[in-house]
Amino acid sequence: MRLPEAHLRAALLATALLAGPAVAAEAPEPPALSASAVMQAASAVEADPLLGGFEKGRTLKFKTKDSKPNEDDVNWWLALFKNLSFGLRLVVWLVVAGLFILALLRLRDWLKRSGPATLHAPDAPTHIGSLDIRPESLPDDIGLAARHLLEQGALRAALSLLYRGALSRLVHAHGVPIRAASTERDCLKLAAAHLPPAQHAFLAELVSAWQAVAYAHRELPRDDATQLCLRFEAAMAAPAGARA
C-alpha cells in the first residue's frame, strides 16, 4: 500500500528527529574557532573576486513617528536643495539677462523714433503757391533789392520779393513746416511757434500789406512800404547757427 506524499514527508521528518541525538552523541565535537581565525576567513571571503562584494544604495521611505533622522539622509537632502538652488539661480540670471537685452533693444528703437528733428525739413518745398522760395532764387540783401524796386514804382514786385524772402527764411532758417499749399494764414499760424513775438509781429504786418496789394488791389503808403524794406533783414534774420 502506497502512502500519500504528505504522510511520507512527516514520517521522514520524525525519523530524522529521533535519529538526530544518537548521531550527535556518536560524532566528535569540532574544535572551537578563535577570533583571529574567524577574521582571516572573513577577509579571505571578502577578497574573493568571484563574490559580488559590497554595494551601497539609498532609498526613500516614509518616516514613522518613532524613527530618528539619519545623518546620511539629512546630508542627502541638503545636497539636493543646494543643487536645486544653484539651478534656480542660473535660471533667474538667464531671465534677467534676457530682459536686460530686450530693454536695450526697445530703448534703441525708441531713441531712433524720438531722435532730434533736423532744422531743415528734408522735403522742404521749393514753391509756395506760385512763389519761388529757394534761397538761390533770392538776392543776398532782400530788403535792399525790394527798396530798389519800390523806388522804380514797382510796389507789388517789391512786396512780392519781401514775402518770398520771408517764406524762404521761415522754411530754411527757422525750420517752420510750411508746405507748398499753405496759405498766408497757415504760414502765420505755423510761424508763431518758431518766432519771437517781435519777429512774428513784423511777419503779420508784411502779410497784411501783401494781401492788401496783391488781392485787394489797394495802394500802400510809400513810407509804410519803405519801412518794411528797411526792417526786413533785422526782423527776418536767421537764428544763431542756422543758414539763411
Stockholm file with secondary structure:
# STOCKHOLM 1.0

chainA/1-244         MRLPEAHLRAALLATALLAGPAVAAEAPEPPALSASAVMQAASAVEADPLLGGFEKGRTLKFKTKDSKPNEDDVNWWLALFKNLSFGLRLVVWLVVAGLFILALLRLRDWLKRSGPATLHAPDAPTHIGSLDIRPESLPDDIGLAARHLLEQGALRAALSLLYRGALSRLVHAHGVPIRAASTERDCLKLAAAHLPPAQHAFLAELVSAWQAVAYAHRELPRDDATQLCLRFEAAMAAPAGARA
#=GR chainA/1-244 SS CCCCHHHHHHHHHHHHHHHHHHHHHHSCCCCCCCHHHHHHHHHHHHHCTTSCCCCCCCCCCCCCTTCCCCHHHHHHHHHHHHHHHHHHHHHHHHHHHHHHHHHHHHHHHHHHHTCCCCSSCTTCCSEETTEECCGGGSCSSHHHHHHHHHHTTCHHHHHHHHHHHHHHHHHHTSCCCCCTTCCHHHHHHHHTTTSCHHHHHHHHHHHHHHHHHHTSCCCCCHHHHHHHHHHHHHHTCCCTTCCC
#=GC SS_cons         CCCCHHHHHHHHHHHHHHHHHHHHHHSCCCCCCCHHHHHHHHHHHHHCTTSCCCCCCCCCCCCCTTCCCCHHHHHHHHHHHHHHHHHHHHHHHHHHHHHHHHHHHHHHHHHHHTCCCCSSCTTCCSEETTEECCGGGSCSSHHHHHHHHHHTTCHHHHHHHHHHHHHHHHHHTSCCCCCTTCCHHHHHHHHTTTSCHHHHHHHHHHHHHHHHHHTSCCCCCHHHHHHHHHHHHHHTCCCTTCCC
//
